[in-house]
Amino acid sequence: MAALGDDAAAMDSIFRAPVAPPPALTPAGSSRDHVEGLENAAESLASAPKKPSANSDGGVETAEEAVEPAESDINELCTDMFEKMSVFLQGELTATCEDYRLLENMNKLTSLKYMEMKDISINISRNLQDLNNKYASLQPYLDQINQIEEQVSSLEQAAYKLDAYSKKLEARFKKLEKR
């Protein structure tokens, strides 16, 4: 996947190093002149305008000629790369450790919640058992109440029948008196 925009510029700045001109092009002189020549080459390379790509697709990178950087620059770049890689890996490991700590804390909290729920369910079970025992101890009395209710109901029916019979008798008696 090609880097775009600011990402591409950042990657170019990481991988690009100032290039020294070939020794045949540098005048034979002091090493100071050689260092100044390197600095000038680096400045001209940084300030040189890039060729616009003929392809208008922003997602395609154009190839540039690979130039071998100087040995000291390679060492600096390698050291810089290793330092940055070290920082990156430290960050990744720190993030992973933090994730595991978070997971451990979540597991502890979940365990505590389950223990609370276990205690609540034990209390509910104990209370339900007590209620069942009390209902079982009241069951004979409830049976007696049901039996008494049935007897009262049959007595009521008998009282209605007796009342109806007594009204019939009264009506006959009055009928006989009139004769």
Protein Blocks (a to p, Z undefined) as FASTA:
>chain_A
ZZehjlmmmmmmmmpccddddfklpccddfklmmmmmmmmmmmmmmpccdddfblcfkbc
cddddddddfklmmmmmmmmmmmmmmmmmmmmmmmmmmmmmmmmmmmmmmmmmmmmmmmm
mmmmmmmmmmmmmmmmmmmmmmmmmmmmmmmmmmmmmmmmmmmmmmmmmmmmmmmmmZZ
